[in-house]
Structures are given as C-alpha cells and as structure tokens.
Amino acid sequence: MCTSWKGAAVLADAWPLFGLTIETPRLRLRLPRDEEVAELARVAADGVHTPHERPFLTPWTEGSAEDRAHFVLQQHWGALGDWEVRSWALGLGIFLEDRPIGRVTLRAQEFPVVREVTTSSWLGLPHHGQGFGTEARAGVLTLAFDHLGAEAAVSEVFQDNHASQGVSRRLGYEPDGISRDARGDEVLVSDRLRLTSKRWSSRERPVATIVGLDAARSMFGV
C-alpha cells in the first residue's frame, strides 16, 4: 500500500467514488463513510414513511427498526462490493448541514451502450415535504445527463405514491407505460416514467455542482 495516503485521501485514492460530491443549493450528496452509514441506518430505523404507506417493491421498511438499519448497511456495502462498469449503483448519502437525512441512488446496466439510468431514494420522515427529494434527484440527474452523457432516466412509481409522482412531474418525466410486479401474493401496478436528455436540458431545475468526477469517470465506463 502506498504510504503517502493519509486520512480521508486514502479512500478517494483507492476508490475514486469517495471523492465525488454533488452540491445543490441546500444539500450535499456523496458516499458516506462507515460512521456516517451508521447514522443513515439510524435515520432509517426511525422511519422513512408513515405506517399506512407501502412505497417500495422490496418491503424493506416493513420490519423492525433493527431490520431497517441492517438493510441500509447491507445495501451500502453490497453496492460498493458489486460495482462493475457494466452494472453499478451509486448510493449517495443526502447530507443537510453535514447531517445525513436520507439516501439517493443512481443505477445503470450496460451504461456505456444503453446510456439509461434509474433512480431511487428515501428520506427520514422528519425531512419529508420540504423539497429535499426533488433537489436530491435533480442532483444525481445532473451528474447523469450533464456529465456522464445519459440519454434517458426512467422511474417506476406506484400509482398511489403521490410524493414520488410529484417529484417526477416537477422534473419533467413523461408517461412511458406501466409495469406489473409481484410483492408476495399481491400484484402491483406502477407508472413507468421517462425523462429524456433533450427534455432535461430544456427545463429549469435546481442548480447542482459536480466535484471530483474526473478521477472517477472511468468507473462509469465513460
């Protein structure tokens, strides 16, 4: 190991994604360090939606507080360990005044060829209804469209998930059909929504600044 690596520089030199940061007017999006992942796990344990809602196809929020915390930890470490140019999931902590309040993920399969991404996110319940979800998604879409050369972003949203539907509408997504999935013995219908790079570039959206991408660019295959 190179003995010149010191402190936080160790992670960014060994895994350049740790040097990537997206800054929006109120938020900072970046990979959390281990102690920050533990904080995110506590945020999830305290709840990310009201009890009557079921917004996720994978019902990770329906167990105990400990189950939710464990899921966040496993998802974070799993995404780092499974990263490949052909298949990646960039799960960024959403930081407000240096405190983690949620997570936003940008995913792609065969991105160098397909040039299409999907997104997902969650916020701690006290931070709902303040526009943070829109701002965070706009941040990762800025990375995808303006810096990685994505041609489209796709989202699949349950028809009764009004918060996520609202975020998509505000950012310019358009209807692209439906999808049907199974959750146990239940059939779930989602609206499939698509945002093209042309439509993205023609609309107003929260300003986002990307820092540290050059060192990590090859990890996205671009």
C-alpha positions in Angstrom: 0.0 0.0 0.0 1.2 3.5 -0.8 2.5 5.1 2.4 1.7 8.6 1.2 -2.1 8.0 1.6 -3.3 9.8 4.6 -6.7 10.3 6.3 -9.7 10.8 4.0 -7.4 10.8 1.0 -6.9 7.0 1.4 -10.5 6.2 0.4 -10.6 8.7 -2.5 -7.3 7.4 -3.9 -8.2 3.8 -3.5 -11.8 4.2 -4.6 -12.3 7.4 -6.5 -16.1 7.5 -6.0 -15.3 8.6 -2.4 -14.0 11.9 -3.9 -17.2 12.5 -5.9 -19.6 15.1 -4.5 -22.8 16.7 -5.8 -23.6 20.1 -4.3 -27.1 21.5 -4.6 -28.5 24.8 -3.0 -29.2 23.1 0.3 -27.7 19.6 0.1 -24.5 17.7 -0.4 -24.7 14.2 -2.0 -21.7 11.9 -1.5 -20.7 8.4 -0.5 -20.9 8.2 3.3 -18.0 6.9 5.4 -18.7 3.9 7.7 -19.6 6.1 10.7 -22.0 8.1 8.5 -23.6 4.9 7.2 -24.3 4.0 10.8 -26.0 7.4 11.2 -28.0 6.8 8.0 -29.1 3.4 9.4 -30.4 5.1 12.5 -32.4 7.6 10.3 -34.0 4.7 8.5 -34.6 2.9 11.8 -36.6 5.9 13.0 -38.9 5.7 9.9 -39.0 6.8 6.3 -42.7 6.9 5.7 -46.0 6.9 7.6 -47.3 3.5 8.8 -50.1 3.2 6.3 -47.8 3.7 3.3 -46.1 0.9 1.3 -43.9 2.8 -1.2 -41.3 0.1 -2.0 -41.4 -3.0 -4.1 -38.8 -4.6 -1.8 -40.6 -4.2 1.5 -37.5 -3.3 3.5 -39.3 -0.8 5.7 -42.0 -3.2 7.0 -39.9 -5.0 9.6 -38.5 -3.8 12.9 -36.3 -0.7 13.3 -33.3 -3.1 13.5 -34.3 -4.7 10.2 -34.4 -1.3 8.5 -31.0 -0.3 9.9 -29.5 -3.6 8.7 -30.9 -3.2 5.2 -29.3 0.2 4.8 -25.9 -1.1 5.9 -26.1 -4.2 3.7 -27.3 -2.2 0.7 -24.4 0.3 1.1 -21.7 -2.3 1.4 -23.2 -4.5 -1.3 -23.3 -1.7 -3.9 -19.7 -0.9 -3.3 -18.6 -4.6 -3.4 -20.7 -5.4 -6.6 -19.6 -2.3 -8.6 -18.7 -3.0 -12.2 -18.6 -0.7 -15.3 -21.4 -2.9 -16.8 -23.6 -2.8 -13.7 -23.4 -0.1 -10.9 -25.5 1.5 -8.2 -24.2 4.8 -6.9 -25.9 5.2 -3.4 -25.1 8.6 -2.1 -25.9 9.9 1.3 -28.1 13.0 1.4 -26.5 15.5 3.8 -28.1 18.6 5.2 -25.7 20.8 7.1 -23.3 17.8 7.3 -26.0 15.6 8.8 -27.2 12.5 6.8 -31.0 12.7 6.2 -31.5 10.0 3.5 -30.1 8.3 0.5 -30.4 8.7 -3.3 -29.3 6.0 -5.7 -28.4 6.3 -9.4 -28.3 2.9 -11.1 -27.4 1.7 -14.6 -27.0 -1.6 -16.5 -24.6 -1.6 -19.6 -24.4 2.2 -19.3 -21.7 2.8 -21.9 -24.0 1.2 -24.5 -27.6 1.9 -23.3 -27.0 5.3 -21.7 -30.0 5.0 -19.5 -30.3 5.4 -15.7 -32.8 4.8 -13.0 -33.1 6.5 -9.6 -34.5 5.7 -6.2 -34.4 7.5 -2.8 -35.7 7.7 0.7 -35.6 10.4 3.4 -36.1 10.3 7.1 -39.7 11.1 7.9 -39.0 14.5 9.6 -37.5 15.7 6.3 -40.5 15.0 4.1 -42.4 17.8 2.4 -39.5 20.2 2.1 -38.4 19.7 -1.4 -35.3 17.7 -0.5 -36.3 14.7 -2.6 -36.7 16.8 -5.7 -33.4 18.5 -5.0 -31.5 15.3 -4.4 -32.9 13.6 -7.6 -32.1 16.7 -9.6 -28.5 16.4 -8.3 -28.0 12.9 -9.5 -29.7 13.6 -12.8 -27.3 16.5 -13.3 -24.5 14.0 -12.9 -26.1 11.6 -15.3 -27.2 13.9 -18.1 -24.7 16.8 -18.0 -21.6 14.9 -17.0 -21.9 11.2 -17.9 -23.9 11.6 -21.2 -27.1 9.7 -20.2 -29.8 9.8 -22.9 -32.7 9.0 -20.6 -33.7 8.4 -17.0 -36.5 6.0 -16.1 -38.6 5.8 -13.0 -41.2 3.2 -12.0 -43.6 4.6 -9.3 -46.6 3.0 -7.6 -49.7 4.8 -8.7 -50.6 5.8 -5.1 -47.1 7.1 -4.3 -48.1 10.7 -4.7 -44.8 12.1 -3.3 -42.6 10.3 -5.8 -45.0 11.0 -8.6 -44.9 14.7 -7.8 -41.1 14.7 -7.9 -41.1 13.1 -11.3 -43.6 15.6 -12.7 -41.7 18.6 -11.4 -38.5 17.4 -13.1 -40.2 16.8 -16.4 -40.7 13.0 -16.6 -43.4 11.9 -19.1 -45.6 8.7 -19.1 -43.9 5.7 -20.6 -46.4 2.9 -19.9 -46.9 0.7 -16.9 -45.2 -2.2 -15.2 -46.7 -5.1 -13.2 -44.8 -6.8 -10.4 -45.4 -9.3 -7.6 -45.0 -8.5 -3.9 -45.8 -11.8 -2.3 -49.3 -12.7 -3.5 -50.1 -9.1 -4.4 -49.9 -7.7 -8.0 -48.6 -4.1 -8.0 -49.1 -1.7 -10.9 -46.5 1.1 -11.4 -46.5 4.0 -13.7 -43.4 3.9 -15.9 -42.0 7.4 -16.4 -39.2 8.6 -18.7 -37.1 11.8 -18.9 -35.0 12.3 -22.0 -31.8 14.4 -22.1 -33.5 16.8 -24.6 -36.4 17.5 -22.2 -34.0 17.7 -19.2 -31.9 20.4 -21.0 -34.9 22.4 -21.9 -36.3 22.8 -18.3 -35.5 24.7 -15.2 -34.2 22.7 -12.3 -32.2 23.2 -9.1 -28.6 24.1 -9.8 -26.1 21.3 -9.0 -22.3 21.4 -9.0 -20.3 18.2 -9.5 -16.9 17.9 -7.8 -14.3 15.1 -8.2 -15.7 13.4 -11.2 -12.6 13.3 -13.3 -10.8 10.7 -11.1 -13.9 8.5 -11.0 -15.0 8.8 -14.7 -13.6 5.5 -15.8 -15.6 3.7 -13.2 -18.8 4.6 -15.2 -17.2 3.5 -18.4 -17.2 7.0 -20.0 
